[in-house]
Amino acid sequence: MESRKCPFYKRIPGTGFAIDAFSYGNVAGVSSYFLSHYHYDHYRGLGKWLDKPLYCSQVTANLINLKIKLKPGIVRVLPLNESRVIESIEVILIDANHCPGSVMFLFRFPTGKVVLHVGDFRAHPSMERLYELKQRPIDELYLDTTYCDEHYELPAQEEVLSYIRRLVRRYALKYQKLLVICGTYTIGKEKVFMMAAEELNSKVWAPTEKRRILNCLDDSKISSRLATSPLEASVHVVNMGDVKPANLKNYLDSLSGSFTHILALNPTGWEYDGKMAAKGLDAISPKSYYNSIFIHGVPYSEHSGFSEMKRFVRFFRPRKIIPTVNVASAAQRQKMETIFTEWLGHSARY
Ligand SMILES: [Zn+2]
């Protein structure tokens, strides 16, 4: 194992807990490891060296069991929204609205202190109604600051999904043999291809490995839509990296005339900015190639946009905020601190 130093924002002071910290070997003083969700930048390094308990959600455990060899008995599944006591600290897992299995960790200390680590999350107004979060004030908030910059105004997921529905309908009316392709990573963006499949009343095809992953998500809606052959489905899921004109053209040709046109959806938060927000989603224009391939960027994000983050912070009013993303440079950290101070009306310095 590499032995880089575990950064402070992956530790919960006063505990033996470390969150998403597997690339530092056995960290001195850590007796329980937590994994917020199954994205590589969070589980990186996880392997047989681990000899302490690893706590996560059921879906994350399914994915670990499918993909990573660990010592037996290491993975401990915790339920959502139920309190469990680990090393004298109450721990509650709460859906993080990020990807399947993603959770936030709420820690309640015997002293009354409350710490919330959101992992990766997309803040949503519905979180303001969660009893577990509202019960006691949050003292320390470990915040996913991926889009902590006022330029990132992201449309709500609900809005983007209804845009995808309109888009798919429009193309399907124009091209009878339409294939919708959705780029994804290991997990995430499921709602995008499910929306396309619903609109086309179609099954979903994914390569074998991806299908195994989708079957791990404990989501019967997804599992029941999976096709066993590509020609059975008008919606195909591919690796994000394969959503390129030449690849898609070859793909279309390989499907022996079953489809004549491809609408490829490229869901990423980075596609959007304030200027585009003003024009609205329907103003996004596709890039077209070979008269048969249309690639649409869709601003479907699984991280909070700037306003959503602001609303979440202002609602819960934590005493301190510890950013967990884009923290490498002092200038970036300083900029975020200024933003937090403005949101809270006091310093959120940790
Ligand atoms: Zn993630």
Residues whose N, C-alpha, C, O or C-beta is under 5 A from the ligand:
A	BS01	ZN	H39 D120
